[in-house]
Amino acid sequence: MKIFVVGAGQVGTAVVEALHDEHDVTVLDLDVARLQALSYRFDVVTAVGNGASRRVLREAGIVDCDLLIACTSRDEVNVVASMFAKKLAPEVKTIVRTTNVEYLEIWRERELEIDFMVCSELEAANAIAGLVGIPAARQTDVFAGGLVQMVEFDVEVDGTNDVVGVPLREARIPADSKVASIIRGDRVLVPRGDEAINHGDRIVIIGSPKAAKEWSRLMRRGQAAVGDVVIYGAGQTGTTVAQTLLDQGISVRLVESDAARARAVAEELSDVRVFHATGVDPDFIERERIGSAQAAVFAMRADEKNLYAATLARLHGVRFTVAIVHDAASQEVFDAAGVDAAVNPRTVTAEEMVRFARDPRISQLAMLEGDRFEVLDITVREDSELCGIPFRDLPMTGSLIGAIVRDGQAIFPHGEDKLLPGDRAIIFTESSRVGRVEQVL
């Protein structure tokens, strides 16, 4: 497939990294330095220019492409690029990134001629809501309409539970779940029966939503379900997160430093208590009992503000902190500083765009560990070479089928189970093996 990417920022780079091996990719951007960095890392064609220019799109080769991915930070550029692409090449498919939920609503009402639209704020809000529901998780995602959940945990160095230090075949693992991977430093261990989870490991679990909550309780003993959340930052991301949590029946308080924005949000979200404050004044934190919140989300525009506010909140008693991270380089800093989870809206946006560009049998995917690994939800072909073989006899490939969805039910397979044509397989694999997974399934 010939893919045309407008935008070489974080989203564009993640898209190119995931797709360049299997497709012919052209990247368009105004920033020469970004394009040079991409062409140095990947075998892609680059072009300098404005994606909202019909002439530039034509000269860069849009008429020969099968798919346009418009993922700049400017919504209007992305929408206009898609419109021009449709005019120049009527058969081209288009994917557009937006930061405005209103654009998404208009697209859903079929008033925009775009094949697929991804809203960064909504994707980030859903990711954060998932983390709040599983407070020990580092990252989580749901598959197959919520029947299956993937969760990534850090195993505390000084924690105690029933699954650490015990061979997996003997460990009291929650029912309807599988350990998909054990990440120990730079090593990735295949979770065979004689392998054990150690303190300090990072593990990936695939299981039912109930099992995911049981794993969370194992990883963080004594931590109750979250019912009260404080959100710092009432911008588009913060208010979208607030509405998502309200829909789940979770009580929300919002802290916003801009007086006009605080008033507007207070009128818009009548069920939310909105404070006009910086949120980092110790007197405010004590007076409003911010430390008593079961979780806090930091969705301000600057990483350094989110990091400082999260650290201060933890010092005052907040047990679970989630921060929006805007710069990919900040992720390790947040981890080292003790922030429980960080969500990069650009990363979750790229995941959705990559899914649309991949094999049409892939219903969903999640990227883990800096895109080193992926969890795929893929439908098994009629002629798949793996159909009808008991799981115990399947070849060892480094990939793991964590769940099967068949006739609307989730199956967490054992040795005697078999794949059938039409099954949806939820698979953990290295990103480099995705092409092979698609081939054999």
N, C-alpha and C positions, 0 to 999 in steps of 0.2 A: 504494500500500500504506500502511496505517496502522501505524506502528511506535511501540512504547512502550519507552522507555529508562529503566531504573532505575540511577541513578548518573550524576552530572554531573562526575566527576573527569576525569583525563587520558584514560582509555579512552572514557568516555562522550562527551567533547568531540570526540575524533577520529571516533567513530562518527557523531555528529550532523553534523560538518563534511562527511563523505563522503556522507551520505544525505539531508540536508535538502532539497536542490534537487528531488529526484525523488519524495519521499514526504512524507506527513503525519506529523510526529514530535511525540510528547509526551515530556517528560523529567520524571522524578520524583527528588527528592533532599531531604535534610534541610537542606542548606546553602543559605540564601536568596541569599547573595552569588554562589555558583556559578551558580545558576539565572538570576539577573539578568544575569550576564556572558554566558550562552548566549543568552538572549532578546534581548540587545542586538546580538549578532553575527548571529544566525540567525532565520529565520521559523519558530519552534517554539512549541508550547504548553508551559508549565511548571507543575508542581504541587509543593507542599511537603508532604513526608510520608515515612513509613517504608515502604520497599518490601516489608518482611516483614509488613505489615499487610493482611489481606484487605479490610477496610473501606476503607482508603486506596486500594488498587488499584481497587476497584469505583468509588469516587467520582471517581477520576482518569480513568476511562473505559476500563479494560482490556477490558471486554466487547465494545467496538467495534473492537478492534485485531486485526491479522493476525499480528503478530510482536512478541514480548517479547524485549528484550535486557537481561539483568541483569548489570551490569558494575561493581558497587561493589567496594571493596577487601575486603569481608567475604564469605567464601564462603557462610556460613550464610544471610545475607540473600539472596544470589543464588539459592540452591537453594530456599529457602522461597518467594521471589517467583515462581519458576517453577511450583512446586507449586500455589500459590493461583491463578495465572493459568490453569492447566489446569483447575482446578475451576470457575472463574468463566466461562471461555470455552474449552470443550473443543477447538475448532478452531484455537486460537491456536498458532503455532509458537514455541518458546522456545530462546534461546541463553543459556548461562550461562558466566560467567568464574569460574575457580577458580585458586587459587595452590597447591593441594594435589594432587600427582600421584595420591594414593590415591583422591580423589574421581573423577578421570578414569578410573581403573581400574574403579571401581564402576560408573560410567556405561557403560563399554565392555562390562561384563557384564550390561547392560540392567536394572540394579537401581534406576535413577533414571529417572523419566519426564520426560526432557529430550531435546529434539530434537538439540541440538548443544552440546558443551561444549568450551571452550578453556582450556588450562592455561598461564598466563603463564610459569611457570618452564620448562616443557618447550619452549614456543615460543622463549623466550630462549636456552635451551641449544642448540637446533637452529641458531639464528642464529649463535651464537658458534662452534659446531663448524664451520659453513660458512666463517666468517671465518678460523679457524685453518687450514683446508685451503687457503685462498687468501690468504696472508699480506700481500699488497699491497692487498687489497680494503678499501674503505671500507664497503661493504654488499654482501651477496650473497644469492641465494635460488635454489632449484632448482624446476623446473617439469616437468610431465608425467612424474612418477615418476623424476626424475633424468636424463632425456634432454637437458634444456635447462637452462642456468644463466644467470642474470642477475648481472652483477657491475658495481659502481660503483668507479671508481678516481680518485684524485687524481694528476695527472701532475706529478711532482716538478719544481720550478723549475730545479734544477741537474742533473737526470738526463740520461742519453743513451740513446737506443734507436732502433730502426729505423723507428718509426712517427711520431715527432714531427717537425713541420715539413715533412712530405712530403704532397702532395695524396693523398687517400684512394685514388684510383684507381691511384696508383703505389706506395703504401705496402705493405710486406710484412706484411700483416695475417694473423694465424694463421687457418688453414683452419677452415671450419665456424663462422664467427663474423661478426657484424656490429656496427658502431658504431651504436648506436641513438640516441645523442644526445651532443652536445658542449655542456657548460655552461661559459660563459666569463663570470665575474662574474655579473651579473644577466641576461645574454643566453643564450638557448637557440638553438643553431645546428642547422639540419637538416643531417645529415652527407652532403651530396652529394659527388660524385667530386672536385670542384675544391676542396673544403674541406679544411683540414689541422688536425691536433691540435697545439696549442701547449703549451709549458711553462706550468704553472699552471692548465691546464684541468681540469675534472672530466668524465669520460666514462662513459657507460653502455654496456656490452657485453652482447649476447645471443649465446650460442654453446653449443657442446658443453662438457661438463665438462673434457675434455682441452684445448680451446681456452682455457677460463677459466684453467687452470693456466699455459698458455703466455703469456697476457696478463699474468699475475702475475709471471712471470719477466722479461717485458719491462719492466714498471713498476718492479721491484725486482731488478736484476741481481745475481746471486751469492747470493740468499737461498734456502737449501735448504728442502725440505719439513719441516714441523714434526713432531717426534716426542717432544718433551719440553715439558710445560706446567706452570707453577706457578699455582695458583689461590688467591687471597686471599679468605677468607670461606667457611665450611663450613655456611652456612645452606641453605635449600631450593634456592635458585638455584645456589649453588656446588656442592652435591653432585649436583644434576641435570646440570650441565655436566660434572662429573668423570665420572659414569657414561656420559654420551654420548661423551666423548672416549675413555674406556677401551674402549667398544664398537668404536671405530675403530682400536684398536691403538696409541693414543698414551699414553705414560707420563705419569702425573699425580702432582704433589705438592700437598698442601693446607696452607694456613696459617690457623689459627684462634686467636683471642685468648681465647675462653672455654674453660676447662679441661674442664668437663663435656661440652660440645658436641664438643670435639676427641676425647675418649675414645670417645664414642658413635659418631662418624663413623669412627674408626679401626677399631672393631669391625664396623661396617656395610660399609665398603669395604676389604676385606682387601688388595686389590691397590694401595692408595694409601698413600703415606707421609704421615702427618699430623703437623704440627708445632703444638705449643701455643706460640704466639708472636704478637706484634703484626705482625711482618714488616717493621717499619720501623726496627729497630735495625741500624745498619751492621755491628756485629759478627756478628749473626745472618745477615745477607745474605752477608757474606764467608765465614763458617764453613760455611754450607750451600750455597754456590756458587749462589745464586739468580740471579745475573747470567749464568750459563752456560745458563739455560733458553732455548729458542728462542722461547718465547712466554709471556706471563703474562696471566691473566684476573683482574680485580678485581671481586669480587661481594659486597662488604661493603654494609651497609645505608645508609651515608651517602655522598653524592656527594663530599664534601670529603675523606673518608678514601680513597676510591678514586682520586681525582685525585692526592693527595699520594703514595700508595703507588706509583702508576703512574709518576709523575715520578721518584721515587727509584729504582725498578727500572730505568728507562731510563738513569739516570746510572751504574748499576752494570753495564750491558752488555746488558740484555734488549733485543732488537731489535724485537720486535713486541708491542704491548700492546693489550688489549681491556678495556674497562670497562663495567660496568653503570651506566646513568645513570637515576636515579629521577625527577629533576625535568627537565622538557623544557627549561627555561631554562638548564640546565647543559650542554646539548649543545655550544653554541658555545664555552663555556669549555674543555671537553675538547679540542675541535678546535684551539683557539688554543694550548693547552698542549702539543700534540704527541702526545696519545694517538692511536694509529693508528686505532682504531675504537671507537665507543660504541654499545651496544645498549640500547634502552629497552624493557623487557618489556611496558609498556603499549601501545606503538606496534605491536609485532608481534601482540599480542593483538587490538587493534582491527582490524588487517588481516584476520585470520581471521573476525572477526564481520561485518565489512563484506562479505566475500566471500559469506557465507551469505545475507545480506540482498539481494544484488544479483541480476542475471539468473541463473537457475539454470544457464545454459550456461557461466557462469564457474567454472572448476574451482579457480582460485587467483589471487591477486593480491598484488602487493608495492607499498608506497607509498615514494616517494623524495622527498628534498629538502623535508621538512616538508609532505608530502602534496601537493606541487605536481604531481607526476607519478605515474603508475601503470604497472605492467607487468601485463597481463592474460593469462590462459590461457583463451580462449573458443572454444567450438565453433561452426563456421560453419553457418548455417541452409541448408536446401535451396534457399530462394528468395532467398538473399543476392545483391544487385546486383553484388557484386564477383567472384562465381564465374565462372571461365572466362576471365578477362581476364589477359593476361600482366602480370607485375609492372611491367615497364617502362612499361606503358600505364595503370597505376592512377593515379587523381587524387592530387595532392599535398594532403594534409590536415594535415600536422604530426604525424601518427602514423606509426609504422614497424612493419611486421611483421618481427620478427627471426627467427622460426622457424615452421615448420609441423610438426605431428606427424600422420603418416598411416600407418595400418596398423602402429602400434607403432614406427615409425622417425622420427627427427628429420630434417627437411629445412631447410637454411639457404638460402633462395631466392635465385635470380638473376633476371635480366630476363625470361628465357623461361618461368620457372615460373608456374603458375597455382594459385589457390585452388580447392578442390573442396568440395562439400557434405560435412559430417561431419569436415572437417579441424579440428584444434585449432590455433588461431593464437596465437602468443605475441607480444603487441603492446605497444610502448612508446607512451604517449600522455600528454598533459596531463590532469590530473584533470577539468578542465572539459569535456573532449571525450569522456569515457567514455560518456555517454548516446548520443552520435552514433555511436561505435564499435559499441555494442550494436545500434543501429538498422540500420546498413548491413551488419552481419555476421549 
